[in-house]
């Protein structure tokens, strides 16, 4: 099992906490109330589209975005969004959902931070959380530790102790954070090539760090919501990229299945011969029609074996 496997297991266990149950029940009751309502569907789809970048904060982001429609006349195609804006502004339950998701998101972000750093988690989690969940958090920390993330960074910073105050490094990391780039994606590689004042070794370390962070975030989040899209080997139409380096953006296609028509969920579990790999997607295209009923996905393969990831040399494709 790798970092993603353990993170998914933690996410599933978080569903059973009081805080997790409250969020799931609130979201389900609102969905049931507005089933078939196009105005609410617009809000829901906007929030779900943002989950791959903002996770639990997506519902509040969508809420505030649509509220802004009511007062900002400069928004393009504003009339299209007015019904949704009026709907969410009139229902206190939708506001409650946004606030509840934010509250859970705060815990989520702290869990991700201690999972990466290996820090103490007892002070940030509710006292009511059972030992099984605490043990699952420890398992994620151990899995991250096995990638040699912290050890590699510690050694690197011993040789380059000025990096924390390095203007070029701070600029690069700030811009990368603002763009919410998927690790080792085409856009991330472009950003790396433009950062001339930051060494290649350092940039690759950061990309691997973000890869681990994304694995923890996506595993916990999509495990929590049960939104891991599974593709069987016999459904694959093209799969060459799935067997290559996990540190490059690749594209694969599969015959349309139930997950083709679900917009939510940007984490895929794909069966390859005797093992499975996880795929962190950022682009999805579904085609219909005779002899062309396929889904095309672009994103990053997460390594099936991530132990010692930071000691494995990788050549980036420019």
N, C-alpha and C positions, 0 to 999 in steps of 0.2 A: 504493500500500500504506500502511496505517495502523499504529499501535502494535500492535494485535492481530495483524495479519498477520505482522509481523516477530517478535513474541513467540512465535507458533505455530511459525514456522520455527526459532527458537532451541530451543524445546521438543523438536521432532523431532530436532534434531541432538544434544541432550543424551542421547537414547536410545542413541546410538552410543558414548558415553564408557564407560570401564571401570566407573565408579560407576553409571552409568545401566543398563548391561547387567546388573550384579550385582543391582540392585533389581528389574528386570523379570523376570529369571530366577528369583529367589527367590520373588517373588509368584506367578509362573506355576506353579512346582513345588508350592507349597502349595495353590493352587487345584485342580490336577490331583489331588493326594492326597485332597482332601476333596470332590471332585465329587459332588453329590447329597446331601451331608451337611447336614441342616437346622440343626444346631447351629453349624457353621462359617458357613453362609449368613447366619445371624443376625448374626454378628460382621462379616462382609464387608459386608453391607448397612448396618449402623450406621456403619462406617468410611466407606463411599462417600457416605452421606448428609451427612457432615460435610466432605467435600472442598471444597465451595464456600466454606467459611469457614476451614478449617484446612489445606487442601492436604496436603502430605506428612506433616504431623504427625497426620493423622486416624487412621492405623493405631495409633499409640501411644496416642492418646486413647481409642480403642475398646478397646484391650488393657487399659489401666488401669481403664476403666469397668467392664468385665466382671470383672476380678479383684476389684474392690471388692464385687461381688455376693456373693462367698464369705464376706465378713466383716461386711457391713452388713445386719442383720435388718430395718431400717426401710424398705428399698427396696420400692416398690409392685410387686406382681405378681412378686416375687423368684423364685418357683419356676419361672417361665417362662424365666428367664435362667440358671438353675443349670447345665443341660447345656452351654451355650456357655462359661460361666465355667470349668467343670471341663476342658473340651476345651482351651481356649487355655492354661490354667495347666499342662497336662501336656505340651505340645508346645514344645520349645525353639526350633523353627524359626519359630513364630509370633512368639515374643519377638524372635528375630533380625530378622524382617521389620519389626517395629515400630521397633527400634533403627536398622536400615539406612535405613528411610524417614526417620527423624528426622535422621540424619546428612546425607542428601541434602537434606532440608528446610532444614538450616542453610545449605548452599551456595545453595539456591534463594532464601532470604530475602535473603542478601547480594547475589545477582545482581539481585533486584528493587530493592534499595536503591541500587545503583550505576547501574542503568538509569534511575531517577528523578532522581538527583542529578547524573548525568554524571561521577561520580567514577572513580578508577582501579580497574580490576577485576583487573589482573594479580596482585595480592597475595592475592586471595581464591579464585582458581581453581587447580585442580591443574596442575602443570607439564606433565602428559601431554596436556592438552587441545589439540587441533590448531588451526592458524591459522583454519580455516573456522569453528570455533565462536567463536573470539575475534572474528572479523570480524562474526559474527551478533550478538554482544553489542553491538558498536559500532553496528550498524544499529539496534538497539532504542533505544540512547541517542540517536542522531540523530533517530529518529522521535519520541521523547519531547520532545526539544529543539524540534522543529518545532511542537509544541503551544503553545510559549511558556510552559510551566509555570514554570520557574525564573526566567525574566526577569520574568514578571508578579509573582511572589511577592517578588522582590528590590525591584521598584519599590514594591510595596505596603508592605513592611516599612521602606522608607526614610521613608515618611510616618507609619508607626505603629510606631516602634521599641520601644515598651513591650509589644508583644503577646506576646513570648516569656515575659514574667513576669506576664502578665495572668491573674488568677485565673479570671475568667469564661470566657476562651478555653480554659484548661487543663481546666476542669471539663467544658466542652462536648466537647472532643476525647477526654477520658478516657471519658466516658459513651458516646460514639459508638463508640469502639474496643471497649469491653466488650460492646456489643450487636451488633458485627460487622454493621453496617447496609450494605446494598447502596446505592451512591451514587444519589441522586435517587429512591430508592424511596419509597413512601407513608410508611413508618415513619421514613425519614430526613428527609422533609419535616416530619413531625410534630415530630421532635426539634429541627429547625431553628426551628420556630415557637415552641417552648418556651424556647429560649435567647434570652431578651429582651435580655440584656446584651451580646450579640455582634452586630455590625453585619451587615446582609444581604449587603453586598459581601464581607465576610470569610467568611461561611458558604458562599456560593456558590463562592468560591475553594477552600475546603476540599473541597466536594463534587466539584468538577472534579478536584482533586488525587487524591481517592480513586477517582474514575472511571478516571484514568490508571493508578493503582496496581493496580486490579482488572483492567484490561485486560492489563497486563504479567503479573500472577499467573495469571490464567485462561488467557492465551495460552500461556505456558510450560508450565503444569501439564497442561492438557488436550491440548496439542500433544505433550507427552511421553508421555502415556498413550494417545494416539490416540482420545480421547473427545470429538470435536467432532461434534455431531449436525447433519446436513444436511437441509434441507427445500427441496424444489423449489417453484418458483412455482405450478405446477399442482396442488400439494397443499394450498395455502393456502385456507382457508375464509373467514377474515376477516384483513385485513391493513392496515386504515386507520392504525392506530397505528404501523406500521412505517415510514410515510412522514413522520411528524411529527418533532417535536423529539426529539433523543436524550436530553434531560435530564429526561424524565418517565417514570414507570412506566406501561407499557402492557401490554395483553393481546392475544394473537392465538390463532387456532385453526387446526389443519390436520388433514387426514384421517390417520388412524392409519397409521404406517409402522413399520419395524423399530425406529426410535428411540423410539417411543411406549412400547415394552415394556421398554426398558432404563432402569433406575433411575439408573445412573451418568451423569455428564456434564451439566453445567449451562451449557454454552456451545453456542449454536446458530449455524449459518451458513445464512442464508436468502437464496435467490435472488429478487431483485426486478427484473423487466424486464432492463435491461442491466447491473445491478450486484448485488453481494451486500452484505448487512449482517450484523453479528454481534449476537447477542442474549444478554445475560447474565441467565439465568433464576434465580428463587428459589422459584417455585411451579409445580407441574405436576399436571394432572388428566387422567386418561385415562378415557374413557367408551366403553362397549360397547353393543351392541344394534342392532336394525334402525333405519336412518336416523340413528343417533347415534354412529357409530364415529369419534370425534374426540378430539384431544388439545388441551387448553387450557393455554397457557403465560403466566405473568406475569413481568415483569422489565424490563430496561432495554436499549434499543437503543444500541449503540455507534456513534458517527458514522462513516460511510463515509470522510469526509474530516475528519480531526481536526487538520489544520494550522491554527494560529492559534486553536485552541479557546478559549484563555484571553482572547482579545480579542473573542470573539463574545458579545454581550449576550443573556441568556436571562431570560425571565420565568417564575418558578416558579408552579406550580399549588398553591394552598394548600387 
